[in-house]
Amino acid sequence: RDSDSDPEIHVAGTKEDVKDTLIEISKFFSEKMREERDEVAMESVSSVVVWKWKDNSNQWQPYDKKSNLEFEKALANKKKKFKLTVNNAEFQIDLDKMTQKDSSSRKERSIIREEVQKEGPVVEYPSNWTCNTECDTVSVVAVNPAGDEYATVSKDFMASMGEQSVTIKKIERVENPVLFRQYAQARELLAKTRAKELQNKEAVLEVRGFHGTSGGPIHHII
């Protein structure tokens, strides 16, 4: 191929051999994409939150980034108890008691979740948020029906509904500083990755999307 062209894979052989090879190639690239997504997620979470366990000297030791992500997934899914494997050792995690128990020795240790206090540039939250640089709690804010934000969101939402007839009763903005910092970090990592591939620092495209749900899970989501 030309050095300026996109990479290509050519497969030749019998029909069955080509089919099997393409399946294996697809599996390979799917796995690589999953690994890249996990890497971005691990870096993103560990830049905001660190889970730790207490050693025999009563000192807090951080979990590895993969385990750190597993803790946050469990927390987000309201999963109070789950099993965690670290260096081939299995632990039973209890988020109610905030403990880990070695499945073999049955030794129990305390665990803790700490937010990372980063030095350097302060995270810039959206300009329309009620807080600016001192956001530390989740807020649900009613959007002014007469404002530009309400008009933009309602227009985009109605466009996403196609031919369906709906009525917007109200719009609320969720201001979640922890999730926003995770998002900002993931966006930064993705920008760096894409910049290397495309030699373009503006390679991350952000779009507004909508996700439907029943009323019950809303407070768990935010």
Secondary structure, 3 states (H helix, E strand, C coil): CCCCCCCCCCCCCCHHHHHHHHHHHHHHHHHHHHHHHHHHHHHHHHCCEEEEEECCCCCEEECCHHHHHHHHHHHHCCCCEEEEEECCEEEEEECCCCEEEECCCCCEEEEEEEECCCCCCCCCCCCCCCCCCCCCCCEEEECCCCCHHHHHHHHHHHHHCCCCCCCCCCCEEEECHHHHHHHHHHHHHHHHHHHHHHCCCCCCCCCCCCCCCCCCCHHHHC
